[in-house]
Amino acid sequence: MIASLAEISISTKTAAIYQLLKEEILSGNIKDGERLIIREIAKKNRISDSPVREAIKALESEGLVQIIPHVGARVMGNSIKNLEDTLAIREYLEPFVMQLAIENASESIKEKLKEHLLELKSAYASKDANKYSIANRKFHDVFYEAVDNQQLIKIMKNLYDSEKRSLALFQIYPGLLEISLKEHEQICQLYIEENKEAFLALTLQHKKRHFNTLREYCQKAKPQYQ
């Protein structure tokens, strides 16, 4: 990435460094409260300060970074309250997303689901919770793609990213892996069959269990943030 960044246009460099920083923040490689020093980031990636500065501004607009006048930029913390707020929004929007996704069912979407289901099975077989989390995200991103509404997709992915910063449920609750895989297999099959009623009922159940687990996590985690 370093070599290619030095050769591409400023606008493309901005997009590339934005994506790089965002992934580092969401993965936890760049910690909450850590400063983002423009000159150091630019030097490390062999680019000028300008695209880094613009990328940081974009991250600020998403609430991932705070720019403090005369001080600089730092990564914003993701509190339990923020996770609870995010959860409340997703709980209402997810059923709508799944309804649009099944209405827009296509062969290409079905093939992508089957591909990511294989990744889930592989991760489960190796008991790799991190790999399973990544495959799980890819699986559900396919439904966002099927929605065919760019504004809704953007909202949902930002909400999902906010949750990702806080925890990896499959690492905290490894017992979820088995039931999760079974549900993903059933969800995939129902979508392939375009069984709308059963698909919506199961995805609602799947999400409800996920949200309830998040609520349990929030209640347990609250004391350490108070």
C-alpha positions as CSV (number, residue, x, y, z in Angstrom):
1,M,0.0,0.0,0.0
2,I,2.8,2.4,0.8
3,A,4.4,2.2,-2.7
4,S,1.0,2.6,-4.5
5,L,0.0,5.6,-2.3
6,A,3.0,7.5,-3.5
7,E,2.0,7.2,-7.1
8,I,-1.7,8.0,-7.2
9,S,-3.7,11.2,-7.3
10,I,-4.3,13.4,-4.2
11,S,-8.1,12.6,-4.1
12,T,-7.3,8.9,-4.4
13,K,-4.6,9.2,-1.7
14,T,-7.1,10.8,0.6
15,A,-9.6,8.0,0.0
16,A,-6.9,5.4,0.6
17,I,-5.5,6.9,3.7
18,Y,-9.0,7.5,5.0
19,Q,-9.8,3.8,4.6
20,L,-6.5,2.7,6.1
21,L,-7.0,4.9,9.2
22,K,-10.6,3.9,9.6
23,E,-9.7,0.2,9.5
24,E,-7.0,0.7,12.1
25,I,-9.4,2.5,14.4
26,L,-12.2,0.0,14.0
27,S,-9.8,-2.9,14.5
28,G,-8.5,-1.3,17.7
29,N,-4.9,-1.1,16.3
30,I,-5.2,2.7,16.9
31,K,-6.6,3.0,20.5
32,D,-9.2,5.3,21.9
33,G,-7.7,8.7,22.8
34,E,-4.6,8.1,20.7
35,R,-3.3,11.1,18.8
36,L,-3.3,11.1,15.0
37,I,-0.2,13.2,14.0
38,I,-0.5,14.2,10.4
39,R,3.2,14.6,9.7
40,E,4.0,11.2,11.1
41,I,1.2,9.4,9.1
42,A,2.2,11.2,5.9
43,K,5.8,10.3,6.4
44,K,5.0,6.6,7.1
45,N,2.9,6.3,4.0
46,R,5.2,8.4,1.8
47,I,2.6,11.1,0.9
48,S,2.1,14.8,1.6
49,D,0.2,16.2,4.6
50,S,-2.8,17.3,2.6
51,P,-4.5,13.9,1.9
52,V,-3.9,12.9,5.5
53,R,-5.5,16.1,6.8
54,E,-8.6,15.6,4.5
55,A,-8.9,12.0,5.6
56,I,-8.9,13.0,9.3
57,K,-11.6,15.6,8.6
58,A,-13.7,12.8,7.0
59,L,-13.2,10.6,10.0
60,E,-14.2,13.5,12.3
61,S,-17.5,13.8,10.4
62,E,-18.2,10.1,11.2
63,G,-17.5,10.7,14.9
64,L,-14.4,8.5,14.9
65,V,-12.0,11.4,15.4
66,Q,-12.0,14.6,17.4
67,I,-10.1,17.6,16.1
68,I,-9.1,19.9,18.9
69,P,-7.9,23.5,17.8
70,H,-4.2,24.1,18.5
71,V,-3.8,20.5,19.8
72,G,-4.6,18.2,16.9
73,A,-6.7,15.1,16.3
74,R,-7.3,12.1,18.5
75,V,-9.4,9.0,18.3
76,M,-12.8,9.3,20.0
77,G,-13.7,6.8,22.6
78,N,-16.7,4.6,22.1
79,S,-18.7,4.5,25.3
80,I,-21.2,1.9,26.5
81,K,-23.9,4.6,26.1
82,N,-23.0,5.0,22.4
83,L,-23.2,1.3,21.9
84,E,-26.7,1.2,23.5
85,D,-27.8,4.1,21.3
86,T,-26.5,2.4,18.2
87,L,-28.3,-0.8,19.3
88,A,-31.6,1.0,19.6
89,I,-31.4,2.3,16.1
90,R,-30.3,-1.0,14.5
91,E,-33.1,-2.9,16.2
92,Y,-35.6,-0.8,14.3
93,L,-33.8,-0.6,11.0
94,E,-32.6,-4.2,10.6
95,P,-36.1,-5.7,9.9
96,F,-36.6,-3.1,7.2
97,V,-33.2,-4.0,5.7
98,M,-34.0,-7.7,5.6
99,Q,-37.4,-7.1,4.0
100,L,-35.8,-5.1,1.2
101,A,-33.0,-7.6,0.8
102,I,-35.4,-10.6,0.3
103,E,-37.5,-8.5,-2.1
104,N,-34.4,-7.9,-4.2
105,A,-33.2,-11.5,-4.2
106,S,-31.0,-12.3,-7.1
107,E,-28.7,-15.2,-8.2
108,S,-25.5,-13.1,-7.6
109,I,-26.6,-12.3,-4.1
110,K,-27.3,-15.9,-3.4
111,E,-23.9,-17.0,-4.7
112,K,-22.2,-14.4,-2.4
113,L,-24.1,-15.7,0.6
114,K,-23.0,-19.3,-0.2
115,E,-19.4,-18.1,-0.5
116,H,-19.4,-16.4,2.8
117,L,-21.3,-19.3,4.5
118,L,-18.3,-21.5,3.5
119,E,-16.0,-19.0,5.2
120,L,-18.1,-19.1,8.3
121,K,-18.0,-22.9,8.3
122,S,-14.2,-22.9,7.9
123,A,-13.8,-20.4,10.8
124,Y,-16.1,-22.5,13.0
125,A,-14.1,-25.6,12.2
126,S,-10.9,-24.0,13.3
127,K,-12.6,-22.3,16.3
128,D,-11.2,-19.0,15.1
129,A,-13.5,-16.4,16.7
130,N,-11.8,-13.4,15.0
131,K,-12.0,-15.1,11.5
132,Y,-15.6,-16.0,12.2
133,S,-16.4,-12.4,13.1
134,I,-15.0,-11.2,9.8
135,A,-16.9,-13.8,7.8
136,N,-20.0,-12.9,9.7
137,R,-19.6,-9.3,8.7
138,K,-19.2,-10.2,5.1
139,F,-22.3,-12.4,5.2
140,H,-24.5,-9.6,6.5
141,D,-22.9,-7.0,4.2
142,V,-24.4,-9.0,1.3
143,F,-27.9,-8.2,2.5
144,Y,-27.0,-4.5,2.8
145,E,-25.8,-4.7,-0.8
146,A,-29.1,-6.3,-1.9
147,V,-31.0,-3.3,-0.4
148,D,-30.0,-1.1,-3.4
149,N,-30.4,2.1,-1.3
150,Q,-27.0,3.8,-0.9
151,Q,-28.1,6.1,1.9
152,L,-29.5,3.2,3.9
153,I,-26.4,1.1,3.3
154,K,-24.2,4.0,4.5
155,I,-26.3,4.4,7.7
156,M,-26.2,0.6,8.4
157,K,-22.5,0.2,7.8
158,N,-21.7,3.1,10.1
159,L,-23.8,1.6,12.8
160,Y,-22.2,-1.7,12.3
161,D,-18.8,-0.2,12.5
162,S,-19.6,1.6,15.7
163,E,-20.6,-1.7,17.3
164,K,-17.4,-3.4,15.9
165,R,-15.2,-0.9,17.8
166,S,-16.7,-1.9,21.1
167,L,-16.4,-5.6,21.1
168,A,-16.2,-8.9,19.2
169,L,-19.1,-11.0,20.6
170,F,-17.8,-14.3,19.3
171,Q,-14.5,-13.8,21.3
172,I,-16.4,-12.7,24.5
173,Y,-19.0,-15.4,24.1
174,P,-17.5,-18.3,22.2
175,G,-20.6,-20.5,22.9
176,L,-22.5,-18.4,20.4
177,L,-20.5,-19.9,17.5
178,E,-22.5,-23.1,17.1
179,I,-26.0,-21.6,17.2
180,S,-24.8,-18.7,15.0
181,L,-23.6,-21.1,12.3
182,K,-26.8,-23.1,12.3
183,E,-28.8,-19.9,11.9
184,H,-26.6,-18.7,9.1
185,E,-27.1,-22.0,7.3
186,Q,-30.8,-21.7,7.6
187,I,-30.9,-18.0,6.7
188,C,-28.9,-18.7,3.6
189,Q,-31.2,-21.6,2.5
190,L,-34.4,-19.6,3.1
191,Y,-33.0,-16.7,1.1
192,I,-32.0,-19.1,-1.8
193,E,-35.6,-20.5,-1.7
194,E,-36.9,-16.9,-1.5
195,N,-39.2,-18.0,1.4
196,K,-39.9,-14.5,2.5
197,E,-42.1,-15.2,5.5
198,A,-39.7,-17.8,7.1
199,F,-36.6,-15.7,6.1
200,L,-37.9,-12.6,7.9
201,A,-39.0,-14.6,11.0
202,L,-35.6,-16.3,11.3
203,T,-33.6,-13.1,10.7
204,L,-35.7,-11.3,13.3
205,Q,-34.9,-14.1,15.8
206,H,-31.3,-14.1,14.8
207,K,-31.0,-10.3,15.3
208,K,-33.0,-10.4,18.5
209,R,-30.6,-12.9,20.1
210,H,-27.7,-10.8,19.0
211,F,-29.1,-7.6,20.4
212,N,-30.0,-9.3,23.7
213,T,-26.4,-10.5,24.0
214,L,-25.2,-7.0,23.4
215,R,-27.5,-5.7,26.1
216,E,-26.2,-8.3,28.5
217,Y,-22.6,-7.2,27.6
218,C,-23.6,-3.5,28.2
219,Q,-25.0,-4.3,31.6
220,K,-21.9,-6.2,32.7
221,A,-19.6,-3.6,31.3
222,K,-21.3,-0.5,32.7
223,P,-19.6,-0.6,36.2
224,Q,-16.1,-0.3,34.7
225,Y,-17.1,2.9,32.9
226,Q,-18.8,4.5,35.8
